[in-house]
Structure formats: structure tokens, C-alpha cells
Amino acid sequence: MKIAVGSDHGGFLLKDVIMKYLKEKNIDFTDFGCFSKDSVDYPDIGQAVGEAVAAGEYDKGIICCGTGIGISISANKVPGVRAALCGDCFSAKASREHNDANVLALGERVIGAELAKMIVDTWLSSEFQGGRHGRRVEKIAKIEEKYRRS
């Protein structure tokens, strides 16, 4: 499994915790930035991670900002991305099982490091259930197609 990881300055410290945790678990990842606490624009990072996941270069993505909101909105603008902002393990599990979320968004100013690790574990270990959920994910893809600009 290959994970694309990224954050803005508001999620920089949480991203660092997550990358160390992924390394401990021998999970392959690439850091898409940012690379310091200097201010950057979260849409740039959300887009970069989203594009890498949508292109199939990475299996999944994990993105962080202060709240997780802005960076998840940005990633979700990339067709094929289903970024889920999760602040608990139940939502993380459901986002994979029911929504086939391929990007996990977390908020550094909202959750602590230990909870973030638990959410990442839950999210990475949960599998899409398909069935009725597959039909719904297909409908999401059709909405994307309807509004895609050529």
C-alpha cells in the first residue's frame, strides 16, 4: 500500500506524527508537503494529494490542516477523490466501508496525536463493503461526471 500524505502549516505537526506512525508500521508513504510551519495555502496540498490518489499513483491519501475542513474541501474538488474528514474511529470505519473514501482528512487543532493514530489505523484496516454502498458511490461518480468541465 502506498499513501500520499500532506498538510498545510496548521496540520504540519499532526502530519509528522502520522508519518512517524506509518513508518513504524512499515507503510510506504510520500510526503507532499508542507515541509515547515511556514504558512502555505491548504488548497495546493489538498489538490496535489488528491490528484496523486485519483491518478492511481497512490492507493490512499491522508491530509491534515488545522481543522481538516479546508484541505478536505480542496481534495474533494479533484474528480475521483472521496475525502472524508474524520474525528473519531466510527466515522473513519464508515467512510471506508460505506463511502469507499480514498483520502482521510484530519484536523490538528481538533484531535490529539493518539486519537489520530487510532483513526488512521481504523481507516487503513477497513474495507469497502460494496453492495448497496457501491451503488451509492457510483451515483457520486455520476454527479462528478455531470459537473466535470472538459
N, C-alpha and C positions, 0 to 999 in steps of 0.2 A: 504494500500500500504506500502510495506517495501522497503527501499532504502539502498543500500550498498554505503558508502561514503569513499573515500580515497584520499591521496595526498602524494607527496614527500615533502621535505623541501621547495622547490620552490613554492609549492601551498598551504603550510600549513595555511597561513593567510586567503586565499580565502576559503579554506575548512571550517575554523572556522566560517566565515561569513555565508556560506551556511548552516552549521549545526544549527546555531542560527536561521536562517530564517526558516528552516524546522521545528524546534521546535515551533516557533511562529505559524506556520500553522498546528500544531498537526500532522505532518507527521512522522511516525515511521522510524528511521534510525539507523544504526550501523556504528561506526567509525572503519575502518580497518587500521588506521594509516596514516601517521606517527603521533607521539604524541609530537613533539617538532620541533624547527627549525634546529636541528642537521641533518647533511647530511645523507640521505638514498638513496637507489637506486630505482628510479621510476618503473623499471620492476617488482619488488617484489610487490608493491602496486597494479599496474595495473593487474597483474596476480591474486592476491588474490580477488580483487573486481570482475574481470571477471569470475573467477571460481564460486564465490558465486551466481552471476546472472545466469550463464549458468546452474548451478545445480538446479535452481529454488528456492533456499533458499531466494532470494530477487527478487522483481519484476523488479527493475531497479537499476542502479548504477550511481553515479556521482563521477568523478575523476578529480583531479587538479594537475598540475605541473607548472613550470614556464611559458611554452608556451602552454601546453596541448598536444603537439605533441608526445613526448616520451611516456607518460603514455597511450595515446590512441593507439599508435602502439602496445605497450605491451599488453593491454587489448584485442586488436583485434586478437592476436595470439591464444586466447582461442576459440576453436570451439563453435559456438553458440552466440558469442558476436558480436554485431554490435555497436561499439563505434563511436560516432560522435563528432568531435571537432567543437564546435560552438562558434562564437564570435559575433553573432547577433541573434535576435529573429526569423527572416525569416528562417535562416538555422536550428534553433532549431525546429521550427514547421515542416519544410520539412523533417528533419531527422526522426521525429516520423511518420508523415503522409505517406511518400513515402518509407522510408527505414526501418521502424519498429525498429529504434535504441533503444537498451535497456541499453546503457551506454552513458552518456553525459560527454564529456571532456571539461575542461575549463582551460585557461591559466591565472595565477595570474598576470604575468608581461605584459599581453596583454589587459585585460579588467579590469574595475573597479568593485567595490563591487555592486553598484546599477544596473549596466548593468547585472552582473552575476545573481542577483536575478530575474531580468526580464526574462533572458534566462531560468533559472530554472523553473519559473512559466509557461512560454510558453511551454517548453518541457514537463513538467509534465501534462499539461492540454490538450495536443494534442494527438489525437488517430490515430492509423494506419488505413489507408483507404482501404487496401486490393485491390481487383480487379487487374488491370494491375500491380499494385505495389507488390501485393502478388506473382505474377508470377516471378517478378524480385528478390524478397527476396528468393524465392525458388531456383533460379539459384545461388545466393550467397551461399546458404547451399550446393548445389551440388559441387561448387568449393571447399568448405571446405572438403567435403567428399572425393573428388578426391585426395587431398593432405594430408589427415589425415594419420598419422603414427600409426600403431597398436602396 
